[in-house]
C-alpha cells in the first residue's frame, strides 16, 4: 500500500466493514514504538445524535403524535 503525496492511504473495504468505519467516522492513530494502530473513536457523540441535537427545538409546527401519524399516512 502506498502513501499519497498528501499522506493519505486507502483503508481496504474489508477492514472498514469489520471496524464499522463509514464516511464521516472518527478514527485515531495510536503510536506504540514503531507500530501505528488505527482505531475507531469511542465515547464520542454519533453523527446521528449530533444531527438530532442540532435540530432539537427548531420545529415551528406543533402536532401531536397522532396528528403526525395521520399526516404521514395521508389520512384526513
Sine and cosine of phi, psi and omega as CSV:
sin_phi,cos_phi,sin_psi,cos_psi,sin_omega,cos_omega
0.00,0.00,0.69,-0.73,-0.01,-1.00
-0.96,-0.27,0.49,-0.87,0.10,-1.00
-0.99,-0.11,0.74,-0.67,0.01,-1.00
-0.96,0.28,0.13,-0.99,0.03,-1.00
-0.90,0.45,-0.34,0.94,0.05,-1.00
-1.00,-0.02,0.06,1.00,0.00,-1.00
0.99,0.14,0.34,0.94,-0.06,-1.00
-0.98,-0.17,0.53,-0.85,0.14,-0.99
-0.73,-0.69,0.37,-0.93,0.06,-1.00
-0.99,-0.14,0.81,-0.59,0.06,-1.00
-0.99,0.14,0.85,-0.53,-0.03,-1.00
-0.83,0.56,0.58,-0.82,-0.04,-1.00
-0.82,0.57,-0.63,0.78,-0.02,-1.00
-0.90,0.44,-0.60,0.80,0.02,-1.00
-0.95,0.31,-0.68,0.73,0.04,-1.00
-0.85,0.52,-0.68,0.73,-0.02,-1.00
-0.91,0.41,-0.70,0.71,-0.03,-1.00
-0.89,0.46,-0.61,0.80,-0.03,-1.00
-1.00,-0.02,-0.11,0.99,-0.02,-1.00
0.94,0.33,0.59,0.81,0.01,-1.00
-1.00,-0.07,0.89,-0.46,0.00,-1.00
-0.85,-0.53,0.18,-0.98,0.06,-1.00
-0.79,0.61,0.68,-0.73,-0.02,-1.00
0.97,0.25,0.10,0.99,0.07,-1.00
-0.92,0.39,0.52,-0.86,0.07,-1.00
-1.00,-0.06,0.78,-0.63,0.07,-1.00
-0.77,-0.64,0.30,-0.95,0.06,-1.00
-0.66,-0.75,0.40,-0.92,0.05,-1.00
-0.96,-0.30,0.72,-0.69,0.03,-1.00
-0.86,-0.51,0.82,-0.57,-0.02,-1.00
-0.97,-0.23,0.82,-0.58,0.08,-1.00
-0.77,-0.64,0.97,-0.25,-0.07,-1.00
0.91,0.42,-0.83,-0.55,0.03,-1.00
-0.99,-0.15,0.23,0.97,-0.04,-1.00
-0.92,-0.38,0.67,-0.74,0.04,-1.00
-0.91,-0.42,0.77,-0.63,0.05,-1.00
-0.95,-0.32,0.65,-0.76,0.10,-0.99
-0.95,-0.32,0.78,-0.63,0.04,-1.00
-0.60,-0.80,0.43,-0.90,0.04,-1.00
-0.96,0.29,0.55,-0.84,0.00,-1.00
-0.99,0.12,0.79,-0.61,0.03,-1.00
-0.94,-0.34,0.37,-0.93,0.03,-1.00
1.00,0.08,-0.08,1.00,0.06,-1.00
-1.00,-0.01,0.40,-0.92,0.04,-1.00
-0.92,0.38,0.72,-0.69,-0.01,-1.00
-0.93,0.36,0.31,-0.95,0.01,-1.00
-0.87,0.50,-0.66,0.75,0.02,-1.00
-0.90,0.44,-0.67,0.74,0.01,-1.00
-0.91,0.42,-0.62,0.79,0.05,-1.00
-0.89,0.45,-0.66,0.75,0.01,-1.00
-0.90,0.44,-0.72,0.69,0.01,-1.00
-0.87,0.49,-0.69,0.72,0.00,-1.00
-0.89,0.45,-0.62,0.78,0.03,-1.00
-0.91,0.42,-0.61,0.79,-0.05,-1.00
-1.00,0.07,-0.26,0.97,-0.06,-1.00
-0.84,0.54,0.78,-0.63,0.05,-1.00
0.99,0.12,0.08,1.00,-0.04,-1.00
-1.00,-0.06,-0.17,0.99,-0.03,-1.00
-0.91,0.42,0.62,-0.78,0.00,-1.00
-0.95,-0.31,-0.20,0.98,0.00,-1.00
-0.96,-0.27,0.77,-0.63,0.02,-1.00
-0.98,-0.19,0.91,-0.42,0.00,-1.00
-0.73,-0.69,0.51,-0.86,0.11,-0.99
-0.98,0.20,0.23,-0.97,0.05,-1.00
-0.86,0.51,-0.67,0.74,0.02,-1.00
-0.88,0.47,-0.64,0.77,0.02,-1.00
-0.91,0.41,-0.65,0.76,0.02,-1.00
-0.90,0.43,-0.71,0.71,0.00,-1.00
-0.89,0.46,-0.67,0.75,0.04,-1.00
-0.90,0.45,-0.65,0.76,0.01,-1.00
-0.90,0.44,-0.72,0.70,-0.04,-1.00
-0.94,0.35,-0.43,0.90,0.03,-1.00
-1.00,0.06,-0.14,0.99,0.00,-1.00
0.98,0.20,0.37,0.93,0.00,-1.00
-0.99,0.14,0.52,-0.85,0.02,-1.00
-1.00,0.08,0.00,0.00,0.00,0.00
